[in-house]
Amino acid sequence: MASREGSLSVVIPAFNEAGNIGDLVIETIDAVPASLLREIVVVDDCSDDGTEDVLKRLSVTIPALRYVRHGARAGQSAALRTGVRTATAPLIATMDGDGQNDPRDILKLLAALEAPSGETVVLAGGVRTQRR
């Protein structure tokens, strides 16, 4: 993956995830090699539970964290769209802000993009078999 240095943005929509989002950001930092990860874009869909405070505190110590906040609630799909449009890396992985997606799976999905047949693969998706 050395040829993909800085090529990944992780986009996370969040709404009222103060109890989950901090751990998820840290787990993502731990799971994705720093050489690969350009940024983690968290889009806060106008949370009112302290999610904003958690993310602002984390952004001081985690330079890869980019915090975006909607001015009014727009929903998860809109938050994903905002995150993808904000992302600057050529590869984008998305996860829910509630912690049900394991950041370690990102590397498995990236591996699936490298088709052994030489075909161009532009999208890899996973199916969650065990929900937390």
Summary of the structure (lengths in Angstrom):
residues: 132
radius of gyration: 14.6
end to end distance: 29.3
largest distance: 48.3
contacts: 382
relative contact order: 0.23
helix: 33%
strand: 18%
